[in-house]
Each structure stands twice: as C-alpha cells, then as structure tokens.
C-alpha cells in the first residue's frame, strides 16, 4: 500500500486499524509524540532523510516538549493514500528509535 492513489473509506478504516495511535482529521492522519526539544530536532532530521528517499513528506510541528506529524498526499488532491500510511509506520519506528513517547488521546 505505497502508491499515491486516493484510498476508499473502507481502505482508510482498515489502514487506520493497522496504524494504532494515528488519528484521522479530515483528509489527513495525525500523531503527536512527547519528546525533548533537541531530541525532536534530531528526530525531524531522521524523518526528513527517510522522506527524501521515499519522495513523500509530512507536515511537522515541533513545540517545546512535543512534536506533531500530519500526513496527506498533496499530489492526490490532498487525499489519503497508501503512501501516507507507509510514512506513518516509518515515523513510528523513527520515533521509537529517538525515545519519543506517543501522546494518544
């Protein structure tokens, strides 16, 4: 599920079930982590390196003590695609490597 074709509602529901902690906000999936500021900067660099390799990017918001990711596919009319969920899983792995704690609401 790594292509950039918009997913159906059923596919989005199934993909969210396989991406615990990620929430749908309209046509975007989001997740927030608790992390020290400077560790968050390092995490952003790590995520950016992976994003460059896969040619897909998240919107990233770093604040003191937390980092938020928002993902959608701009090239697919700002819709959710398989590429978004692939990136979400990669971000989860990177977050774990940087000691970021998920903030699940």
Secondary structure, 3 states (H helix, E strand, C coil): CCCCCECCHHHHHHHHHCCCCCEECCCCEEEEEECCHHHHHHHHHHHHHHHHHHCCCCEEEEECCEEEEEECEHHHCCECEHHHHHHHHHHHHHHHHCCCEECCC
